Amino acid sequence: MAATVAVRWGTTSLEAVGGAQGVLGPAALTGPKAAALSQLLAAVAVVLVAPAWAWGAGAVGVAAALVAFGPAGGNGVPVRLVATAVAVFLALLARHLPPWRHPVAAVVAAIALAFAAGGT
């Protein structure tokens, strides 16, 4: 995820990425389609590695939503709230998947990185 964010935004600082998304809009909805898709795929990869305990899975869901849709601010609050709720729900579900989800997450992350590199 960090590599995808770095390629897309030029930094791994969540403050900088959040600031950019606050001005430009959610990463998953802004810019070239390949770059936007890279952020969605990075969020999916993060959700797939959610830990088995519920609080950890919830935190992973919030982090995935932050990467794809940024902080809630401006006119994007409803979109970001829905994205956070969906990501947390998916992370809570993903923790019950079998262990094969971890290698799948690595493949999804690699695809996300390829889209990020091609979309910038």
trRosetta pair geometry for C-beta under 8 A, 3 or more apart (Angstrom, degrees):
i j d omega theta_ij theta_ji phi_ij phi_ji
1 4 5.7 -57 -151 37 34 111
1 5 6.2 31 154 -17 68 107
1 42 4.6 112 -124 -173 76 106
1 43 7.9 88 -122 -70 117 36
1 45 6.3 -169 -65 83 91 117
1 46 5.4 40 -71 -65 145 107
1 67 6.1 -63 -171 -121 118 162
1 109 6.5 -78 -48 -129 58 111
1 112 7.6 -3 -102 101 53 152
2 5 5.7 -55 -146 39 32 110
2 6 6.1 34 154 -22 66 107
2 12 4.8 20 -161 -130 95 128
3 6 5.6 -53 -144 37 30 113
3 7 6.3 29 157 -17 65 105
3 109 7.9 86 49 169 111 102
3 113 5.3 3 109 -110 117 119
3 116 7.7 156 125 65 74 151
4 7 6.0 -55 -148 37 29 107
4 8 6.2 22 156 -14 64 112
4 38 5.3 -171 -161 162 113 106
4 39 7.0 162 144 -90 121 48
4 41 7.6 -155 -129 82 158 93
4 42 4.2 -153 77 -81 156 134
4 109 7.1 -126 -31 -161 125 73
4 112 4.7 -23 -98 132 146 109
4 113 5.1 -110 -78 -85 82 62
4 116 4.6 173 -148 -37 72 153
5 8 5.8 -61 -143 42 28 107
5 9 5.8 -20 175 24 68 113
5 11 7.7 -52 137 91 94 49
5 12 5.6 96 94 -118 117 63
5 17 6.0 -33 -168 -93 116 148
5 39 7.8 77 -90 -111 69 86
5 42 6.9 146 -46 175 79 167
5 67 6.2 -94 -80 -143 118 103
6 9 7.0 -73 -124 57 18 77
6 10 6.9 22 -172 -150 54 8
6 11 6.5 -114 -122 108 65 5
6 12 5.0 -22 -72 -60 96 87
7 38 7.6 -81 83 157 118 157
7 113 6.7 111 5 -150 149 70
7 116 4.1 103 89 135 127 120
7 117 5.5 -64 -166 -74 149 63
7 120 6.2 -156 157 -7 84 146
8 27 6.6 59 149 -155 148 125
8 31 7.9 141 -162 76 99 165
8 35 5.5 129 -127 -163 99 100
8 38 6.1 -177 -71 91 122 131
8 39 6.4 62 -96 -65 172 98
8 116 4.9 -83 -55 -146 88 109
8 119 7.5 2 -108 83 86 112
8 120 6.4 -163 -118 -71 43 122
9 16 6.8 144 149 118 129 103
9 17 5.0 174 23 -104 180 86
9 20 5.8 171 -139 44 117 162
9 27 7.7 -64 -58 -107 111 127
11 16 4.6 -2 89 84 149 149
11 17 6.7 -151 84 -51 97 82
12 17 7.8 -18 -164 -34 22 124
13 16 4.0 69 83 11 112 108
13 17 6.5 172 89 -9 58 84
14 17 5.5 -54 -139 43 35 111
14 18 5.8 40 158 -23 67 108
14 66 6.8 13 -153 146 117 132
15 18 5.8 -56 -145 38 25 111
15 19 6.3 26 154 -20 62 107
16 19 5.6 -53 -147 36 30 112
16 20 6.4 30 154 -18 64 105
17 20 5.7 -53 -148 37 31 111
17 21 6.3 25 155 -13 65 108
17 27 7.5 -16 -175 -56 102 134
17 67 7.5 -12 145 -126 150 55
17 70 7.2 -148 138 -108 82 87
18 21 5.8 -59 -144 42 29 106
18 22 6.1 38 153 -27 64 106
18 66 7.2 -33 -87 -171 100 100
18 70 5.6 135 -131 -155 57 85
18 71 4.5 44 -154 -12 112 115
19 22 5.4 -50 -147 30 30 117
19 23 6.7 18 157 -9 63 105
20 23 6.1 -64 -153 41 31 102
20 24 5.6 -7 166 13 71 118
20 70 7.9 -132 80 -108 66 131
21 24 6.2 -64 -117 58 29 88
21 25 6.6 -60 -162 103 63 20
21 26 5.8 39 -162 -109 111 32
21 27 5.7 -60 -98 -38 115 82
21 30 7.5 179 -127 22 71 146
21 69 7.4 120 -177 154 143 29
21 70 2.9 -158 124 -91 146 145
21 71 6.9 134 84 23 117 68
22 70 6.3 -166 -52 167 58 136
22 71 6.2 -12 -71 59 102 102
22 73 4.8 -3 -130 74 102 140
22 74 6.4 138 -165 -10 72 121
24 30 5.1 106 140 -177 102 159
24 31 7.6 28 159 -46 135 96
25 29 5.8 -85 143 86 116 102
25 30 4.2 148 79 -69 103 126
25 70 7.8 175 153 19 27 146
25 76 6.6 152 -140 -73 67 139
26 29 4.5 53 74 26 102 104
26 30 6.1 160 77 -11 46 103
26 68 6.8 20 180 138 106 60
26 69 4.1 -20 -136 -140 124 59
26 70 5.2 -145 -110 16 62 105
26 76 6.1 162 -38 -156 99 145
26 79 6.3 -112 -29 123 146 133
26 80 6.9 -174 -84 -78 120 87
26 83 7.5 154 -135 -35 148 164
27 30 6.1 -70 -121 45 24 102
27 31 7.5 -14 -153 20 57 122
27 35 7.7 -103 -175 142 85 90
27 36 6.7 171 150 -124 57 61
27 39 4.0 167 123 -110 115 169
27 67 7.0 -61 48 155 145 52
27 68 5.9 -126 68 -157 102 32
27 69 7.0 -116 34 -75 77 21
27 70 6.4 131 -11 -42 86 97
28 36 5.4 88 -164 -172 33 84
28 37 8.0 78 -144 -84 72 23
28 39 4.8 -131 -75 93 70 117
28 40 4.8 92 -130 -63 113 88
28 43 7.4 -28 -73 -3 130 140
28 68 4.2 25 -41 -178 125 90
28 69 5.8 -36 21 -72 116 69
28 83 7.8 158 38 -125 144 143
29 36 6.3 99 -66 -143 10 130
29 69 7.7 43 -1 -116 105 77
29 79 7.6 -37 -13 176 153 152
30 36 6.4 156 55 -92 38 107
31 35 4.6 -50 116 80 127 132
31 36 5.7 167 67 -52 85 88
31 119 7.1 90 132 154 113 113
32 35 4.5 85 64 10 90 106
32 36 6.9 -161 91 -7 44 87
32 119 4.4 -178 93 -169 122 90
32 120 7.3 -160 33 -79 133 32
33 36 5.7 -57 -145 39 32 111
33 37 6.1 32 157 -19 67 107
33 119 7.0 -132 76 -126 43 121
34 37 5.7 -54 -146 38 29 111
34 38 6.5 39 151 -29 62 101
34 115 4.7 -156 -178 -168 82 82
34 116 7.6 -170 138 -74 88 19
34 118 5.0 -83 162 97 154 96
34 119 3.0 -163 92 -79 95 106
35 38 5.5 -46 -152 24 33 117
35 39 7.2 31 152 -17 61 98
35 115 7.1 177 -84 143 25 86
35 116 6.1 69 -127 -128 65 53
35 119 3.2 -168 -47 126 69 129
35 120 5.7 97 -91 -65 123 69
36 39 6.0 -55 -161 30 36 108
36 40 6.9 32 146 -14 66 104
36 119 7.4 -145 8 -178 54 156
37 40 5.6 -54 -151 38 40 112
37 41 6.1 37 153 -17 71 107
37 112 7.9 -150 126 -124 70 67
37 115 5.1 -94 90 178 101 153
37 119 7.3 169 42 -64 89 153
38 41 5.8 -57 -146 40 30 109
38 42 6.2 35 153 -23 65 105
38 112 4.7 108 -158 -170 67 70
38 113 7.2 103 -150 -75 114 15
38 114 7.9 -165 -106 68 107 46
38 115 3.8 -170 -74 95 90 104
38 116 3.7 138 -172 -61 162 76
38 119 5.9 -148 -13 26 124 139
39 42 5.5 -48 -144 34 32 114
39 43 6.5 35 153 -20 62 103
39 67 6.2 -169 -162 141 89 85
39 68 4.8 139 145 -117 99 64
39 112 7.6 121 -58 -159 14 113
39 116 7.8 99 -50 -89 62 102
40 43 5.7 -55 -153 35 32 112
40 44 6.5 34 149 -20 65 103
40 68 5.6 76 -92 -130 49 125
40 112 8.0 -158 71 -116 51 107
41 44 5.4 -48 -148 34 37 114
41 45 6.4 41 152 -21 66 101
41 108 5.5 -158 -176 176 92 87
41 109 7.5 165 138 -97 95 29
41 111 5.7 -108 -178 95 152 97
41 112 3.5 -168 99 -85 113 97
41 115 6.4 108 23 30 143 141
42 45 5.6 -51 -150 34 33 113
42 46 6.6 35 151 -20 64 103
42 64 7.9 -179 117 -140 70 77
42 67 5.7 -106 109 141 117 140
42 68 7.2 176 70 -70 91 87
42 109 6.6 65 -118 -124 62 70
42 112 4.3 143 -58 178 71 156
42 116 7.8 43 -46 -52 123 128
43 46 5.7 -52 -151 34 34 113
43 47 6.4 35 152 -20 65 105
43 64 4.0 102 -157 -176 81 91
43 65 6.9 81 -143 -71 130 30
43 67 5.4 -178 -79 76 86 111
43 68 4.0 -24 -47 -40 144 125
43 87 6.5 -78 178 -116 117 124
44 47 5.7 -55 -148 36 32 112
44 48 6.4 36 153 -25 65 105
44 64 7.6 111 -47 -157 21 131
44 105 7.9 -162 125 -125 71 73
44 108 5.4 -103 100 171 108 146
44 112 7.9 178 47 -65 96 127
45 48 5.8 -54 -151 30 31 115
45 49 7.1 12 158 -7 62 105
45 105 4.6 111 -156 -167 70 78
45 106 7.5 106 -148 -70 115 18
45 108 4.3 -173 -79 96 91 109
45 109 4.0 108 -145 -65 162 83
45 112 6.2 -100 -13 -6 133 142
46 49 6.5 -72 -159 40 32 97
46 50 7.9 66 143 -60 61 74
46 60 6.0 -174 156 -177 92 92
46 63 6.1 -129 173 101 146 103
46 64 4.2 -177 84 -88 127 98
46 67 6.8 130 -11 21 153 146
46 105 7.8 131 -47 -156 14 119
47 50 5.9 -10 -170 -37 46 109
47 60 6.6 137 -110 134 43 108
47 61 6.4 54 -111 -99 92 67
47 64 5.0 23 -53 -79 86 168
47 87 6.2 -129 -85 -159 121 78
47 90 5.0 1 -168 114 144 111
47 91 4.8 -116 -143 -80 80 76
47 94 5.3 143 151 -16 82 158
48 94 5.5 -133 -115 -161 36 140
48 97 7.6 -46 -149 55 74 149
48 101 4.8 -156 -174 169 95 103
48 102 7.3 166 137 -91 101 32
48 104 6.1 -123 -170 92 151 98
48 105 3.7 -172 91 -83 127 106
48 108 6.7 116 4 34 150 145
49 60 7.2 -148 85 -151 71 145
49 94 8.0 -14 10 138 17 134
49 101 7.4 -178 -79 123 47 101
49 102 6.1 74 -105 -114 88 74
49 105 4.9 121 -46 -179 94 175
50 56 7.0 142 -175 118 73 86
50 57 4.0 57 176 -125 122 82
50 60 4.4 -174 -109 72 80 153
50 61 7.1 22 -102 -46 129 79
50 91 4.0 145 -89 -166 147 86
50 92 7.3 -104 152 -61 160 24
50 94 4.7 108 27 83 121 113
50 95 4.7 -84 105 -64 108 88
51 56 3.8 -21 56 116 124 141
51 57 6.0 -131 60 -58 63 70
51 60 6.9 156 8 -30 77 136
51 95 6.5 7 101 -118 30 117
52 56 7.6 32 53 62 39 129
52 57 7.7 -45 162 -48 4 112
52 95 5.2 141 -118 -175 37 111
53 56 4.7 75 73 15 90 111
53 57 6.9 -169 90 -11 42 90
53 95 7.8 -134 27 -157 20 153
54 57 5.6 -58 -145 37 31 111
54 58 6.3 34 156 -22 66 104
54 92 6.5 27 -137 -123 79 98
54 95 7.7 -147 -89 45 47 164
55 58 5.6 -52 -151 34 32 115
55 59 6.5 33 152 -18 64 104
56 59 5.7 -53 -150 36 33 111
56 60 6.4 35 151 -20 66 104
57 60 5.6 -52 -148 35 34 114
57 61 6.5 38 151 -22 64 103
57 88 7.6 103 129 -161 79 63
57 91 4.4 165 178 138 82 99
57 92 5.0 119 126 -88 136 52
57 94 7.2 172 -144 61 115 89
57 95 4.7 -72 -88 -41 138 134
58 61 5.6 -53 -152 33 32 114
58 62 6.6 32 151 -18 65 102
58 88 5.2 24 -138 -147 66 106
58 91 6.7 164 -82 89 23 130
58 92 6.8 29 -70 -66 69 99
59 62 5.7 -51 -150 34 35 112
59 63 6.4 35 151 -18 66 105
60 63 5.6 -53 -148 37 33 112
60 64 6.3 35 152 -21 66 104
60 91 4.8 164 86 -145 102 143
61 64 5.7 -52 -146 35 31 112
61 65 6.4 29 156 -16 64 105
61 84 7.1 97 137 -170 94 58
61 87 4.1 149 -169 125 80 80
61 88 3.3 140 114 -91 152 45
61 89 7.1 116 -138 15 151 36
61 90 6.6 143 -116 58 108 76
61 91 3.6 -131 -61 9 96 135
61 92 7.1 -19 -45 -23 142 77
62 65 5.8 -56 -150 38 31 110
62 66 6.4 35 151 -24 64 106
62 84 5.9 24 -117 -149 65 101
62 87 7.0 151 -66 98 21 122
62 88 6.3 31 -50 -76 68 101
63 66 5.5 -52 -148 33 32 115
63 67 6.6 33 155 -19 64 102
64 67 5.9 -53 -152 33 32 110
64 68 6.5 11 158 -2 65 111
64 87 4.5 -171 84 -163 111 131
64 91 6.8 172 11 -61 137 119
65 68 6.1 -67 -143 48 31 99
65 69 5.4 -33 -180 37 71 112
65 80 7.0 110 162 -165 111 69
65 83 4.6 140 -145 128 103 94
65 84 4.1 144 131 -93 172 58
65 86 7.6 129 -92 61 115 79
65 87 4.0 -154 -53 21 96 151
65 88 7.5 -31 -23 -32 131 77
66 69 7.2 -75 -112 60 14 69
66 70 6.6 41 -163 -127 53 15
66 71 6.7 22 -135 -68 90 60
66 84 7.9 48 -49 -96 65 97
68 83 6.5 -149 91 -175 111 135
68 87 7.6 169 35 -78 128 137
69 76 7.4 -176 176 163 95 126
69 79 6.3 -156 -157 130 128 95
69 80 4.9 169 137 -112 121 73
69 83 4.1 96 -9 87 161 169
69 84 7.5 -117 65 -46 135 73
70 73 7.7 -73 132 29 110 99
70 76 7.2 34 75 109 114 152
70 80 6.6 -76 77 -106 69 125
71 80 7.1 31 146 -158 21 156
72 76 6.9 -150 -140 98 52 84
72 77 4.8 60 -167 -121 102 70
72 80 4.3 -172 -90 92 76 142
72 81 6.4 50 -101 -54 132 78
72 84 8.0 -49 -52 -22 112 137
73 76 6.7 18 65 52 50 99
73 77 7.2 121 -17 -70 8 81
74 77 7.4 -175 76 -32 43 81
76 79 5.0 -58 -166 47 77 113
76 80 5.3 71 136 -23 94 108
77 80 5.9 -66 -143 43 27 106
77 81 6.1 27 162 -21 67 109
78 81 5.8 -56 -144 36 29 110
78 82 6.3 26 160 -15 65 107
79 82 6.1 -59 -151 39 27 107
79 83 6.2 28 153 -20 64 110
80 83 5.5 -51 -141 38 33 114
80 84 6.3 35 157 -21 64 104
81 84 5.8 -54 -149 35 29 110
81 85 6.4 28 154 -17 64 106
82 85 5.8 -55 -147 38 32 110
82 86 6.2 29 156 -17 66 108
83 86 5.9 -57 -145 39 29 109
83 87 6.1 26 158 -18 65 110
84 87 5.8 -56 -142 39 28 109
84 88 6.2 27 159 -17 64 107
85 88 6.0 -56 -146 37 27 109
85 89 6.3 28 155 -19 62 109
86 89 5.7 -57 -148 38 30 113
86 90 6.2 26 156 -16 66 108
87 90 5.8 -54 -144 39 30 109
87 91 6.2 32 155 -20 64 106
88 91 5.7 -54 -146 36 30 112
88 92 6.4 32 154 -20 64 105
89 92 5.8 -56 -152 35 30 111
89 93 6.6 26 151 -14 64 106
90 93 5.6 -55 -148 39 35 111
90 94 6.0 39 153 -27 68 107
91 94 5.5 -49 -139 33 32 114
91 95 6.8 42 159 -31 61 96
92 95 6.3 -44 -156 16 29 112
93 96 6.3 -67 -173 32 43 107
93 97 7.6 53 138 -36 70 95
94 97 5.4 -34 -161 3 52 118
94 101 6.4 152 -171 -175 93 158
97 100 7.7 -94 149 60 102 74
97 101 4.4 80 107 -48 130 139
98 101 6.6 144 76 -17 52 90
99 102 6.1 -24 -179 6 67 111
100 103 6.2 -50 -165 39 58 102
100 104 6.3 60 141 -20 76 109
101 104 5.3 -60 -149 43 39 117
101 105 6.1 48 151 -29 70 101
102 105 5.6 -47 -148 28 31 114
102 106 6.9 33 152 -19 61 100
103 106 5.4 -48 -152 31 41 115
103 107 6.6 41 151 -18 67 101
104 107 5.7 -53 -153 36 35 111
104 108 6.3 35 150 -18 67 106
105 108 5.6 -53 -145 39 33 112
105 109 6.2 36 154 -22 65 106
106 109 5.6 -52 -147 36 30 113
106 110 6.5 32 153 -20 63 104
107 110 5.7 -53 -150 34 32 112
107 111 6.5 32 152 -17 65 104
108 111 5.7 -53 -149 37 33 111
108 112 6.3 38 150 -23 65 104
109 112 5.4 -50 -148 34 33 116
109 113 6.5 36 152 -21 64 102
110 113 5.6 -50 -150 33 33 113
110 114 6.6 35 150 -19 64 103
111 114 5.6 -52 -151 35 35 114
111 115 6.5 33 152 -16 66 104
112 115 5.8 -56 -150 38 32 109
112 116 6.3 34 151 -22 66 106
113 116 5.5 -51 -145 34 32 113
113 117 6.3 31 156 -18 65 105
114 117 5.9 -54 -147 36 29 109
114 118 6.3 18 157 -9 63 113
115 118 5.8 -64 -142 47 30 105
115 119 5.6 21 162 -18 68 120
116 119 6.0 -64 -135 41 23 105
116 120 6.6 17 168 -22 61 111
117 120 6.9 -63 -148 26 22 103
